[in-house]
Amino acid sequence: MSKPFPPISELVLYKNNQLIAFNKPASLAIQKANAEEKTLLDFAQIYCKHPVHLIHRLDQPASGLILFAKNKKALAAINAQFQERKIEKTYLAVVKNQPPQTKGKLEHFLKKNARTNRSTAHLEKIPNSKKSILDYELISSIDNYHLLKIQLHTGRHHQIRAQLAAINCPIKGDVKYGFRRSNTDRSIHLHAWKLAFRHPVTSEKIELTAPIPEETVWQAFEL
């Protein structure tokens, strides 16, 4: 069962005239899938009292940092940094199985199945697949779970979820990618932790961090 989301004002991590960032709770959608659903985009626009523009995405069951642009120029500037791979994206993932090495690079070709909304990871290129690269590092362990830090180099559909599943490390709660049991609130233990980019006007480097969820397993790890 999902718990109520906190007030949107409590989720704000960063704001100025160009941008605003939130720490998205797990299970809150970013964009509408149906007319009744309230989304982070809706709440952001209510908070800002004007339209905002979505820059990047995060799966609904995951939590963490989401950045919006407050105007078209800021949107174009940050989108250009994404396209040029100048944005640094760091995630945290909780897995039950320890990876084969404590740190490494994963390279796969991911193919999305639109019907099942699932991506499969392949070691060789197949038709309609896209090269997907991430670095991972084991940074902490508790009795039953391990915490991985992930640096994303490409932004593919369900990339982290599919690539970790491909090395037998599905994310806690992620039954779509092979974890045995779902979390009670249908969340998964994947968190968009850090985002680094250049301010669209001043070019100053901005580094943002989203605190991990206040949930038992997340809080058991020391960061």
Secondary structure, 3 states (H helix, E strand, C coil): CCCCCCCHHHHEEEECCCEEEEEECCCCCCCCCCCCCCCHHHHHHHHHCCCCEECCCCCCCCEEEEEEECCHHHHHHHHHHHHCCCCEEEEEEEECCCCCCCEEEEEEEEEEECCCCEEEEECCCCCCCEEEEEEEEEEEECCCCEEEEEEECCCCCCHHHHHHHHCCCCECCCHHHCCCCCCCCCCCCEEEEEEEEECCCCCCEEEEECCCCCCHHHHHCCC
